[in-house]
Amino acid sequence: MVLLRQQTRTSKRFLRKMIQSSKQWYEKLSFALLGYRTTVCTSVGATPYLLVYGTEVVIPTEVEIPSLRIIVETEIEDSEWVKSRLEQLTLIDEKRMDAVCHRQLYQQRLAHAYNKKVRPRNFEVWQFVLRRILPHHQEAKGKFAHN
């Protein structure tokens, strides 16, 4: 659920950047999704496309102007291509585990950076502390709502 929310937020950011002057956002949605799926996520260290399909995506410009990867793939025979694709698919679980490990390390680094700024305070019994009593609102909303 969290990953879906993050994906939606990132997709919205891509769309917002692409359609600032255009009103026809639905025509640029596929480009925004392609941009999201082919961009390396900092927290995971891989592209979402790689984690799903086990190989990097071939972008449309590589079809028009072949890159070295495309040239190599077109020159090998079908049986060799099938073998290499099966090897990629067997390694997909390993790539996903690498992504999970990368994400855990990333979260630890973020937590460490956040906790560096937090000052722990210990309060004892009968110690004076500042307590703010907010005025009572009839219709308290948001963070002022009752728990």
N, C-alpha and C positions, 0 to 999 in steps of 0.2 A: 504494500500500500504506500509506504514511504517512497519507494523507488518510483512508483507511478506518479506520485505527486511531484517529485523532483523532475521527472521526465516532462510532465506537463508544464512546469514552471520554466524549464529550459527551452521547451518548444515555443512557449509564449515569447520568451526573450528573443529567440531567433526570428520569429514572425514579426515582432515589434521592430526589429532592426531592418527587416527587409521591406516592410510596407509603410514606412513613415510617410511617403508621399503618395502612395497608391491606395485606392479604395477597393481594389479587387484582390483581397487577401486570399481568397480561395484558389486563385490561379497560382499563387506562390507558396501554397502550403506544402506541395510535394518537394520543392526546393529547400524549404526550411527543415523538413523532416530528413532529407538527404544530408543536409549540413549537420544536423544533430547526430545522426547515426554514424557519420564518418569522422566526427571530431573526437579526439582522445579526451576521455573524462579524467580529470585530475585525481579524483578519489579512487578510481579503479585502475587507472594506468593503461586502459585499452579502450577501443571504440566499442559501442554497443553492437555494431554489426559483427565485429570479430568474435564477441562473446556468444552471439546467437549462431552464426554460420561457420565459425572456425577459420575463416580466411578474411583478408582485407577486401574491401569493396573495390570494384572497378568503376571509377568515376567516368562520366560521359566524355570528358576530354581525352582520356586514355584510349577510348575507342577511335576517336578521330586521329589523334597523334599517339601512336603506340609507344608505350614505355618499355623499358627493358624487360619488366616482368611479363607484359603481354606478349612481347616477341618470343620470349622463351617458352611460354605456354602454347603459343600457336605452332611452334616448330617441333614440339614433342608429339609422339604418336598417341592415339587415343588410349591404348592400354597403359602407357606410362602415365598419362594424365589421370586416369582412373586410380592407379596405384598411389600417386602423390595426393590425390584428393582423399582417398581412404586414410592415408597417414595423417593428413590434416584433421580429419574427423575423429581419429582415435586420440589425437592430442588436444582436442577441444576441452575435455574435462580438466586436463592439466592447465590449460590457459585460464579456465574459469577459476581453478583453485589459486593460481597465481594472482588473479584479480581479487579474490577474496582476501588473500594475505596482504596484498597491496592496500586494500581498503582498510583493513584492520590497523596496519602501520600508520596510514594516513590519519585515521581517527585518533590513534594514540598521540601522534604529533600535535593534532589540533587540541586535544584535551590537555596535553602538557603546556602548550602555549597559553591556553585559557587559564589553567590553574596557576601559572606563574604570576598572573596579575591579581589573583584573589588573595586577600589578606585574611587569614583565619582569625576569628575573635572568640575568645572564651569568656562567657559571662558566668558569674557566680551568684549564689542565692543572696538576695538583699542588695545586690549591686544596682545602682541607679542607671536607667537607660532612658533614652528619649522615646516617648510613645506618642504618636500622633493619633488623635481621635478625629476622624473625618466626619463632616456633617452628614446626617442621615438623609438619604435621597429616597424619595418615594419610588421612583422607577430607576433603580440602579442597573446600569448596563455595563457590559464588558468586564474590565478588571475590578470595577467597584461592585459588581453583583455579589450577592451572598453565596457562600459555598454550600 
